[in-house]
Amino acid sequence: MNTEWEALSRLINEGNIDAGVEEAVRLVESGHSPLQVFVEGIEPCLADVGDRFGRLEIFLPELMLAANVVKAIQKKLVPMMQDGRAEAGELSKGKVVLGTIFGDIHDIGKNIVAVMLEVKGFDVRDLGVGVPAAQLIDAAKSFEADIIGISGLMMPSLPYMRDAISLVKENEELVGRFKLIVGGGPVTREWALDAGADAYADNAVDAVEEALKLMGQAAAHA
């Protein structure tokens, strides 16, 4: 990790909420954009935390402490990014419904995806965690969404994710109406294609790129 992000990474790992938020704000005030703080500072740190959790080097309490710091930073920096978008007068690039699928309660990665999509000009409705497939579809209908983004970090969530994909792909009315992006720890590109998803994202940056591609806008934002 670049040395300029070391203090932020250390504070996230320590679970130090107040100091973590202060450091994130300091980075913005020193010239980094809020989006850069998320992409270059927070996301690599979270990837490392997730890897260490998977290797049983840290346990759930440590994981949750890190997550709480990131949530507090999000609460502070997201309004800054939204204000910047409003000042620029950007038009919506599309509507996205997001949710962590039923059977899973993890949301940090999804939250970062939501932030980055909003910053890039998408309108986002985040349904939270443990969302049943039918609720995702109903929300997409009412929101008049273009894209449904589904995340899952635990293996038991995969059948529920496949159910959500099937609800769209096996319904003639819906198959041409919504595009599906999936991602999360146990999800692979091969699994996503086999399940019928339109796109797979390995991280938040990929999720934005895939969303732009699905909206036919990738060339303009390469």
C-alpha positions as CSV (number, residue, x, y, z in Angstrom):
1,M,0.0,0.0,0.0
2,N,1.2,3.5,-0.8
3,T,2.6,5.2,2.3
4,E,0.1,8.0,2.1
5,W,-2.6,5.6,3.0
6,E,-0.8,3.7,5.8
7,A,-2.2,5.8,8.7
8,L,-5.8,5.3,7.4
9,S,-5.2,1.6,7.0
10,R,-3.8,1.2,10.4
11,L,-6.7,3.1,12.0
12,I,-9.2,0.9,10.2
13,N,-7.4,-2.2,11.4
14,E,-7.4,-0.9,14.9
15,G,-11.1,-0.1,14.8
16,N,-10.4,3.5,15.8
17,I,-13.5,5.3,14.5
18,D,-12.9,8.9,15.5
19,A,-9.2,8.9,14.4
20,G,-10.1,7.0,11.2
21,V,-12.7,9.6,10.2
22,E,-10.3,12.4,11.0
23,E,-7.6,10.9,8.9
24,A,-10.0,10.4,6.0
25,V,-11.0,14.1,6.2
26,R,-7.4,15.1,6.4
27,L,-6.6,13.2,3.2
28,V,-9.5,15.0,1.4
29,E,-8.3,18.4,2.7
30,S,-4.8,17.6,1.6
31,G,-6.0,17.3,-2.0
32,H,-7.3,13.7,-2.4
33,S,-10.8,13.3,-3.7
34,P,-13.3,11.4,-1.5
35,L,-13.5,8.8,-4.3
36,Q,-9.7,8.4,-4.3
37,V,-9.8,7.8,-0.5
38,F,-12.2,5.0,-1.0
39,V,-10.6,3.4,-4.1
40,E,-6.9,3.8,-3.2
41,G,-7.1,3.9,0.6
42,I,-10.0,2.0,1.9
43,E,-10.7,-0.7,-0.7
44,P,-7.2,-2.3,-0.6
45,C,-7.3,-2.2,3.2
46,L,-10.7,-4.0,3.3
47,A,-9.4,-6.6,0.8
48,D,-6.5,-7.3,3.1
49,V,-8.8,-7.5,6.1
50,G,-11.0,-9.9,4.2
51,D,-8.1,-12.1,3.2
52,R,-6.8,-12.3,6.8
53,F,-10.3,-13.1,8.0
54,G,-10.4,-15.9,5.5
55,R,-7.1,-17.3,6.7
56,L,-8.3,-17.1,10.3
57,E,-5.6,-14.6,11.2
58,I,-8.3,-12.3,12.5
59,F,-11.8,-13.1,13.7
60,L,-15.3,-11.7,13.5
61,P,-14.8,-9.0,16.3
62,E,-11.8,-7.6,14.5
63,L,-13.6,-7.7,11.1
64,M,-16.6,-5.8,12.6
65,L,-14.3,-3.2,14.2
66,A,-12.8,-2.4,10.8
67,A,-16.2,-2.4,9.2
68,N,-17.5,0.2,11.7
69,V,-14.6,2.5,11.0
70,V,-15.4,2.3,7.2
71,K,-19.1,2.9,7.8
72,A,-18.3,6.1,9.8
73,I,-16.0,7.3,7.1
74,Q,-18.7,6.7,4.5
75,K,-21.2,8.7,6.5
76,K,-18.7,11.6,6.5
77,L,-17.4,11.5,2.9
78,V,-20.5,10.4,0.9
79,P,-22.3,13.8,1.3
80,M,-19.1,15.5,0.0
81,M,-19.2,13.4,-3.2
82,Q,-22.9,13.9,-3.7
83,D,-22.5,17.6,-3.3
84,G,-19.8,17.6,-6.0
85,R,-22.1,15.7,-8.3
86,A,-24.9,18.2,-7.8
87,E,-22.7,21.2,-8.3
88,A,-21.5,19.7,-11.6
89,G,-25.2,19.3,-12.7
90,E,-24.7,15.8,-13.9
91,L,-27.5,13.9,-15.4
92,S,-28.3,10.3,-14.3
93,K,-26.4,7.6,-16.1
94,G,-29.0,5.0,-15.0
95,K,-30.8,3.5,-12.0
96,V,-29.4,0.7,-10.0
97,V,-31.0,-1.4,-7.2
98,L,-28.4,-3.0,-4.9
99,G,-28.7,-5.6,-2.2
100,T,-26.8,-8.2,-0.3
101,I,-28.8,-11.4,-1.0
102,F,-30.9,-13.3,1.5
103,G,-28.7,-15.6,3.6
104,D,-25.9,-13.0,4.0
105,I,-25.4,-10.0,6.3
106,H,-22.2,-8.5,4.9
107,D,-22.4,-5.0,3.4
108,I,-19.1,-3.2,3.4
109,G,-18.2,-4.1,-0.2
110,K,-21.7,-3.4,-1.4
111,N,-21.7,0.0,0.4
112,I,-18.5,1.0,-1.4
113,V,-20.1,0.0,-4.7
114,A,-23.1,2.1,-3.9
115,V,-20.9,5.1,-3.2
116,M,-18.9,4.8,-6.3
117,L,-21.9,4.3,-8.5
118,E,-23.5,7.5,-7.1
119,V,-20.3,9.4,-7.6
120,K,-20.1,8.3,-11.2
121,G,-23.6,9.6,-11.8
122,F,-26.0,6.6,-11.2
123,D,-29.1,6.8,-9.1
124,V,-28.9,4.1,-6.5
125,R,-31.4,2.4,-4.2
126,D,-29.6,0.3,-1.6
127,L,-31.9,-2.3,0.0
128,G,-29.4,-3.4,2.6
129,V,-28.6,-7.0,3.6
130,G,-30.5,-10.2,3.7
131,V,-32.7,-9.2,0.8
132,P,-35.0,-11.9,-0.7
133,A,-34.9,-12.3,-4.5
134,A,-38.5,-11.3,-4.9
135,Q,-37.9,-8.1,-2.9
136,L,-35.0,-7.2,-5.2
137,I,-37.3,-7.6,-8.3
138,D,-40.1,-5.6,-6.7
139,A,-37.8,-2.8,-5.8
140,A,-36.3,-2.7,-9.3
141,K,-39.8,-2.5,-10.8
142,S,-40.9,0.4,-8.5
143,F,-37.6,2.2,-8.9
144,E,-37.7,1.7,-12.7
145,A,-34.2,0.4,-12.4
146,D,-31.9,-0.4,-15.3
147,I,-29.6,-2.6,-13.3
148,I,-29.9,-5.0,-10.3
149,G,-26.7,-5.5,-8.4
150,I,-26.5,-8.5,-6.1
151,S,-23.7,-9.2,-3.6
152,G,-22.9,-12.1,-1.3
153,L,-19.9,-13.0,0.8
154,M,-20.8,-16.4,2.1
155,M,-21.2,-19.7,0.1
156,P,-24.7,-20.4,1.4
157,S,-25.9,-17.2,-0.2
158,L,-25.1,-18.4,-3.8
159,P,-28.3,-20.5,-4.3
160,Y,-30.4,-17.4,-3.3
161,M,-28.4,-15.3,-5.7
162,R,-29.0,-17.8,-8.5
163,D,-32.8,-17.7,-7.6
164,A,-32.8,-13.9,-8.1
165,I,-31.1,-14.3,-11.5
166,S,-33.6,-16.9,-12.5
167,L,-36.5,-14.8,-11.6
168,V,-35.4,-12.2,-14.2
169,K,-34.0,-14.5,-16.9
170,E,-36.9,-16.9,-16.9
171,N,-39.5,-14.1,-17.1
172,E,-40.1,-12.8,-20.6
173,E,-41.3,-9.4,-19.2
174,L,-38.2,-8.9,-17.0
175,V,-35.4,-10.5,-19.1
176,G,-35.2,-7.5,-21.4
177,R,-36.0,-5.0,-18.7
178,F,-33.2,-5.4,-16.1
179,K,-29.5,-6.2,-16.4
180,L,-27.8,-8.1,-13.5
181,I,-24.4,-7.6,-12.0
182,V,-23.2,-10.0,-9.3
183,G,-20.1,-10.1,-7.1
184,G,-18.7,-11.0,-3.7
185,G,-16.2,-13.4,-2.1
186,P,-17.5,-16.8,-3.3
187,V,-18.7,-15.5,-6.7
188,T,-16.4,-16.2,-9.7
189,R,-16.8,-15.0,-13.3
190,E,-17.5,-18.6,-14.3
191,W,-20.2,-19.0,-11.7
192,A,-21.8,-15.7,-12.7
193,L,-21.9,-16.7,-16.4
194,D,-23.3,-20.1,-15.6
195,A,-26.0,-18.6,-13.4
196,G,-27.0,-16.3,-16.2
197,A,-25.8,-12.9,-14.9
198,D,-25.1,-10.2,-17.4
199,A,-21.9,-9.1,-15.6
200,Y,-19.5,-10.0,-12.9
201,A,-17.5,-7.5,-10.7
202,D,-14.5,-8.5,-8.7
203,N,-14.4,-5.2,-6.9
204,A,-16.1,-1.8,-6.7
205,V,-14.1,-0.3,-9.6
206,D,-15.1,-3.2,-11.8
207,A,-18.7,-2.8,-10.7
208,V,-18.8,0.7,-12.0
209,E,-17.1,-0.2,-15.2
210,E,-19.6,-3.0,-15.8
211,A,-22.5,-0.8,-15.0
212,L,-21.3,1.7,-17.6
213,K,-20.9,-1.0,-20.2
214,L,-24.4,-2.3,-19.6
215,M,-25.7,1.2,-20.1
216,G,-23.7,1.6,-23.3
217,Q,-21.5,4.4,-21.9
218,A,-18.1,2.7,-21.3
219,A,-16.4,4.3,-24.3
220,A,-17.2,7.8,-23.0
221,H,-15.8,7.0,-19.6
222,A,-12.7,4.9,-20.4
